[in-house]
Amino acid sequence: MPEHPASVEAVAQGLRQVGYLPGESTALVSFLAAKLGKPVLVEGPAGVGKTELAKALSRYLKRTLVRLQCYEGLDEAKALYEWNYRKQLLRIQTESEGAGWQEVQEDIFSEEFLLPRPLMSAIAAQEPVVLLIDEIDKTDQEFEAMLLELLSDFQISIPELGRIEARTLPVVLLTSNNTRELTEALKRRCLYLWLDYPALEHELEIVRLHSPELDQTVAQRLVEIVQEVRELDLKKPPSIAESIDWARALLLLGAEEINAATFRETMSVIVKHRTDLDTVAERVGVKLADVTPAA
């Protein structure tokens, strides 16, 4: 598979072949990212396939996936690099007594003593990679500012060493659950893709792809119920991955239909909060119970 696909259709087909069903905008933005060498900011609710898109692109392009999982308090020592202080101390202790500080300093502040973190690993990689900066909205604006040089020029500046430029051009995806507004400076450097929960037919296609043995009628009803559950006021609506998990669970249980009893026994696969369980049981479970006698 070529590193730079020839068309939007080639991207769509390639992603499908590795198990990811993209919408038109997803295939288009992925194609432009590879062709233009621009990072992509992917925003949307949790569980709509943002992280999976990066994984699928790495499989399709046959590139290694380098992932930086963001969290509150993340700094450059965990994201970019840090110095191997123990190794530096050992070198200082083993240097000959006659060596001056200048010689020792030049020695210990070299690439040999660097501990590369995900961002630097992506920049220094010999072969092109897919770099996933996951849940960027969990970090602060200072961290975003630190990323700007990387996103603009694919390089990192280290005071002791100077500028380190990318050896190959990575495909970069930043994901955000949209829990806070990201800075305009970061957005200007990125292509933008919004991923939302899929329409019924699209989600049915996804479920059928991952659970082809599941009866068509059961799969259709499963997706209808999931979409109905998402319309409720829940702490955490079901993700696409949880729809797939539910389909696999029903398949393993040999369910021939989704009646009230089956739903009650298995709804914890798609609903993960205690209060949500009560809400879903009351609003959706009751409806299923009402139609069961007529079945």
C-alpha positions, 0 to 999 in steps of 0.5 A: 500500500502506498504511503500517499494514497492516490485519491479520496476513493482509495483512502475510503476503500483502504480504510474499509479493508482494515475494518473502519467504515469512513464517512465522506468527510473522514475519507476526504480529510484523511486524504488531504492530511496525507497529501498536504502534510497537515495535522488533523484535529478530530473532535466529537463525542466520546466513542465515535471512532476518533482514536480508531481512525488513527489506528485504521490509518496506521494499518492502511498506510502500513505505518507504526502508530505512535500514541501520546495519551494526554491527561491533566498535568502532562508536560514536555518531560513526558511528551517530548523528551527528558535527560537521562540524569542517572546516566549523565551522573555516571558519566560525570563520575567516570570522566578523568579528573583532568577533564574540564567542565566544558568537555564534560558538559558537551559530552553529557548533553548529547543525543546519547543521554536523551530519553525520547518520549512519544512526540520526539520518537515520531519526529526521530523515526526512520520510517514514516509513522502515524502520530496520535495525540489523544484527548488533547482537550485534557491538557492546558494551553501551555501544553498546546503552545509547546505543540505549535512548533511540532505541528507547524514545522515538524521539528523540536527545539532542544536548548542544549542541542538545537533544532531536531527536524523530522526525518520523515513526515508523520501523519498527525491526528489530534483528538478531542472530546470537545470538553474545552475550547482549544486555542485558535493557534492550534486550530490554525495549524490543523485540518478539521474533522468533526465526527458524530454518532453515525446515522442508523444505516451507517451504524448498522453497516459497522455492526454487520462488519464486525459481527457478520454472523448476527441475524440481520433482524437482530442487528437492525433492532440492536442499532435502533435501540442504541440510537434510542438510548443515545437520545436520553439524558445520560451521563455516558451515551453508548459508543460505537464500540459498545454497539459492537460489543453488544452485538458480539454478546448477543451472538455468543448468547444465541439471542434470536431477538431482543425482547425485554428479558434479553435487554434487561440481562445485557443492557450493561454492555452499552450502559455503564452508569448506575443512574443511567441503567435506571433511566434506560430500564425505565424508558426503553426496557418498559417499551420492550416489555409492552411489545413482547406479549404481542410478538 
